[in-house]
Amino acid sequence: MKAAEAVGIEARPLGRMMKAAGLQAKNTTRNGVTDRYYLFDLKEQIEGILAAGDLEE
């Protein structure tokens, strides 16, 4: 499941909010499909931002 689907937000606005919070997606190829992903090394930082409520539109 994509992150935008999980939180009920369109992908583009979610990407802008994540970038404003200092999180940058990486272009990654997985199963032959190239897309932008938030890698596992950002998991703790994402959880901290969500817990603090710092992710706003």
C-alpha positions as CSV (number, residue, x, y, z in Angstrom):
1,M,0.0,0.0,0.0
2,K,1.3,3.4,-0.8
3,A,1.7,6.0,1.9
4,A,-0.8,8.4,0.5
5,E,-3.5,5.6,0.4
6,A,-2.7,4.7,4.0
7,V,-3.3,8.2,5.3
8,G,-6.1,9.1,2.9
9,I,-4.3,12.0,1.2
10,E,-3.4,12.5,-2.5
11,A,0.2,11.6,-3.3
12,R,1.3,15.1,-4.5
13,P,0.2,17.0,-1.4
14,L,1.6,14.3,0.9
15,G,5.0,14.6,-0.9
16,R,5.0,18.4,-0.4
17,M,4.2,18.0,3.3
18,M,6.9,15.4,3.8
19,K,9.4,17.5,2.0
20,A,8.5,20.5,4.2
21,A,9.1,18.3,7.2
22,G,12.6,17.5,5.9
23,L,11.9,14.0,4.5
24,Q,12.9,13.4,0.9
25,A,11.6,10.3,-1.1
26,K,14.1,8.4,-3.1
27,N,13.6,7.2,-6.7
28,T,13.8,3.4,-6.4
29,T,13.1,0.5,-8.7
30,R,11.2,-2.4,-7.1
31,N,9.8,-5.3,-9.0
32,G,10.7,-3.5,-12.3
33,V,8.7,-0.4,-11.3
34,T,10.4,2.9,-10.7
35,D,8.6,5.1,-8.2
36,R,9.4,7.4,-5.3
37,Y,9.6,5.7,-1.9
38,Y,10.4,6.7,1.7
39,L,13.1,4.2,2.7
40,F,13.1,2.3,6.0
41,D,16.1,4.4,7.2
42,L,13.6,7.3,7.6
43,K,11.0,5.2,9.6
44,E,12.1,6.6,13.1
45,Q,12.1,10.2,11.8
46,I,8.7,9.8,10.2
47,E,7.2,8.2,13.3
48,G,8.7,11.1,15.4
49,I,7.2,13.7,13.1
50,L,3.8,12.0,13.2
51,A,3.8,11.7,16.9
52,A,4.6,15.4,17.3
53,G,1.9,16.4,14.9
54,D,4.4,18.3,12.8
55,L,3.0,17.1,9.4
56,E,0.5,19.8,8.2
57,E,-0.8,20.8,4.8
